[in-house]
Amino acid sequence: RLSDHAAMTDTALDLLERLGDADWHTGPSLSAALGVSRTAVWKQVETLREAGLPIESDSHRGYRLERRIERLDAPAIRRGLDPAIDVQVLERCDSTNAALAGDGFAHRRAVLAEWQGAGRGRRGRSWTAPPGTSIALSFGYRFDVGLPRLGALSLVAGVAAARALTGLGVPGIGLKWPNDLVADGRKLGGLLVELQGVVDGPCDVVVGLGVNVWMPPGAARAIDQPWIDLCTLGTGPERRNRVASALIEALDGACARLQNEGFGALKAEWSDLDVLQGRAVRVERGDGTSIDGVADGISERGGLWVRVGDGDRVQRQEFSAGEVSLRGRE
């Protein structure tokens, strides 16, 4: 499989844009349009296939992508957003979080990538985004408040993403503590928040958000848990720019609300989307130990409350996102 963004060439991405209409394109026509040989066209088709994209081939009709997709486009995403929000779309990168931070932090700036080759999930897990199949987005925001006020930021970002998708007509969106978007009991996306600042502020924050848009089996081979995509829920890859714009707008608004009102004003909204409330869970700690209990909502700091024990020995314990991972338990 492809291991770094350099393997996804500009020619391959140009080819994907032409195949994105889901029509048949002959080898000679693609060769002429891209300015490369027919052998080079075939090689770039194989590059896209290796990334997990289902491309059909026929000796007479040429090549065709299984379904229509929309390439990410900064002007289209920016349309309708506050003009003060900067939007940048990269053809490819290792990580949108790293790209945003590496170029010098900018307040209210969004960076997206058509191809992300080495993104990071929680607890060091890798996350890749084959071209055309997902939203790989990082959003930068500068808070005047200090670090203690921002402990629940990943939960706030989750509420924002869930509300944005619901507003686009995506049904059944929920949140799994601390930072997963879910639908139908399967993972739809995830968040990773990186903070840098001082106790009294200011703090620079990068919110990384990944959402599955259309994940054909080959593109989803790196996902190690049950998953779902927007396409299955009725919103296909031909609306990626609209989805990206809605997510950026929601993240920007949620950050402003957290700054002005604190997490207390958003806690009830998160609880409305909580898919673990009242369910038996197993909390796995970083040291390899685990605790069984019943999820009992979230704290004012964004931690997870778990009822542990039986009968009159039940205790309510709080776990923070930095200490544990969580899996639903039958």
N, C-alpha and C positions, 0 to 999 in steps of 0.2 A: 504494500500500500504506500501511498505518497506520505512522506514523513516531514516535508518542509515546504514552505510556500514557494521556494525557488523552482520546485518541480512543476508548478502550475504556471505555464508560460503565458505571455501576453497573447500569443497566437491561439493558444487553447481557449482563453477567455473570449477572444474575438470570434472564434468558431462557435462557442456556446451562444453568444449573442445572436448569431445568424440562425442557429438551430432552435433558438428559443421560441419561434413561432409554431413549433411542432409540425411543420410541413416537411415534405421530402426535398432535399437539396442534393443535386448530383455532385459527384467528385469534381468534374471540370468546372462547374459554376463556383464551387467553394474555393478551388484552386485559384481561379481568376480573381475572385473577390478578396481573398486574403493575400494574394501575391506570393504564393508558395507552390511547390510541386504537389502533385496528387499524392505522392508518397508521404510528404510532410503532413498533408491533410489527414491521412490515415493514422499517422503517428500521434497527431493531436487528438483525434477521436479516441485512440487508446488511452491517452492521458486522462481524458474526461471519464472514460469508462473505469479506469483504475481508481478515480476519485469516488466512484459509486453511482455515476449518472447512467441511466439506461438509454443507450443510443442504438436504435435499430439500423441495420444495413441491408441493402438490396443491390444486386449487381446492376440492375437497370435504373432504379429510382434514386440510389445514393444513400444518404443518411437522414435519420429523423430522430429527434428527441421524443421520448414517450409522451410528454405533455408540455403545454405552453408554460414558459416562465418569464419573469420580468427581471431584468438586470437592475441592480441598485443604481439610482441616479440622484445626485445631490440636489439639482434644481427641483426635481419632482418631490423629493422628500421635504425640502425647505418650503415649498409652497404651502401657505396657510399657517406656518409657524411664526412666532415672534421674530422679527428681523434681527433681534439681538442674539439669537441662537445661531451659532456657527455649525455648519454641517459639512463634514468631509467624508467622501467615499474613497476607500483604497481598493485598488484591484486585488491586492493580496498582501498579507502580512502574517507574522507569527501570532500576534495577539493585539486586539484592538485596545485593550487596557494599556499594554506597553507602548503602543503607538501614540496614544493620547498623552501619556505621561512623558514619553521620550522627546516629543516635539516641544516641550515646555508647556506646563499646565495652563489651561485657559478656562476661565469661568464660563459656564453655559455653552460648552462645545461638545458636539457629538461626532464620534468617529465610527464608521461602519466599514466592513470589509466584505468584498465579494467572496474571497477565499481566505479563510483563517486556518493556518496550518498547525499552530501550537498554542491554542488558548488554554487557560487554566480554569479548572473547576475547584470546588471545595476540597480541602485536605490534599492538595497537590495532584488531583486527577487531571488528565489531559482532556481537552475538548476541541474538536476540529469542526470546521464548517465548510463542507464542500460547496462549490459555487452553485448558486441558484436554489439551494435547498433550505436555507435558514436565514435568520437575522442574527448577525454578530455585531453587537452595538456596545459602545462605551460612552458614558456621558459624564462630563466633568462639571463639578459645582463647588464654588467656594462659599463656605459657611462662616459667618461671623461668630457663631457660638463655638464652644470648645468640645473636645472629644467626648466628655461624659454625656453630652446631649445627643450624641449620634450613635449610641449603641444599638438602637433599633432601626438604623437606616436601611438595612437589607429588607426588613419587614415592610417599611414604608415603600420602598421601591417595588416590592412584590405586589402591594395593594395597587400601586399606580399601573403596573403592567397588566394586572388582572382586569382592572376597570377599563383600560384602553382596549383590550381585546374584547371584552364584553360589549363595549360601545360600538365595535365593528360587527357585532352580530355573532360572535363566537360563543357557543353555549357551554354551560357547565364548568366554567373556570373556577378552580379553587386554589388554596395555598397550603403547602405542607411545610411546617416549620423546619429549618429557619428560612430557606430561600428557594424553594421549588414551586414552579407553576405546574399544576396538574389538571387533568380532565379525564373523566371516566377511570379514575384510579391509576392513571399512567402519567409519566413525566412529559410535560410539554415544553418546559424551559427551566432555566435556572439563573441565579444571580451571584455575583461575586463583588463585594465592596472592598475597596482599598482606601484607607484614610491616612492622612499625614497632617499633623498639626500639634497644637499644644492644648493644655487643660483649659485655658481661658479663651482660646481661639486666636486667630482664625484657623480654619481647617480646610485643606484641599481634599476633595473626595472624587474618586472615580467609581462609577457604578457600571459594572460589566453585566450585560444581559444577553443571553442566548435563547432563541425561540425556534423550535422546529417548525418549518413552514411546509415543506414537502420532502419527506425522507424516504426515498426508495430504499429497498433492502440493502443495496450495496453501500449507500451513503450512511446507513445507520449501524454499520457493523461494529463501530467503536462504542456504542451505547451499551452499558452493562446492566440495564434494568428495563422493565416494561416502559414503553414510550408511546407517544401519540403525536400527531402533527396537525397543524391548522388545516391542511388539505382534507384530512379525515373528518374534521369538524366543520367543513364547508367553506373554508377560506383558502383558496389556492395560491400558488406561487406567482400568479399573474397580478397579485395585489401587494407584492412585497413592499413597494415604496409607500403605499398608503398605511400599511401596518407599521413600518419603521417610523413614519411621521407621527402617527398616533402614540407610539411608545415614547418617543422623545418629548412630545408635548406633555404627556402624563408624568414622566420623570421630572421634568422641569417644574411643573406645578406642585408635585409632591414634595420636592426639595424645598421650595419656597414655603410651603405650608408647615413643614417640619421646623424650619428656621423660625417662623413667626409664632407657631402655636405649640410646638413640642409634640411628642409622640402620643400624649394622652388624647388629643383630638382625633387621632387616626386609629387608636387601639380598637375601637368598636368596629371600624370598617374591616380591620384584619380579622377580628373574631367572626364576622359574618361569612368570611371566606375560608375559615379554618376547617380543613377536612379531617383533622385528627381529634377534635374535641370529643371526649367521652370514649375514645377507642383505646383498646389495649395496645400498648407500645413496648418496644424494647429500646432503651437508650444505651448506645454503645459508646463507651468512653475512649479517649485517646490512649489510655494505658492498657487497652485490651479487655477490661472488665465491662460488664453490662448490668443494667437494672431494668426489671420489668415493672410495669405499672399502668396507670390509666392517664392519658393526656387530659389536662384540666385547664387549658387556655394558656395565655401568655401574661407575663408580668409587665409592670410599667416600664421596665428597662428592656423589654423585648425578649426576655428569657422564657423558657418553656416550663410551665408548672406540671408536675407529674405526681399523682397520688400513688404512693407506694405502701405496700403492706395489706393486711386483711383485718376485718372486724374493727375492734376498738384500737388497733395498733396502726391504723392508717396515718401516714405522714405525707405532707405536701412538700415536695422538694423542687427547687428551681435549678434548671440547667441553662447554661449560656451557649450560644452558637459556637463559640471558640473551643468548647470542651468536648462536644459530643456530636455524633451523627445519629440519625433516627430512622428506624424502619417500622412500618406498620406490622403488627403481629396478629395473626388470627386468634 
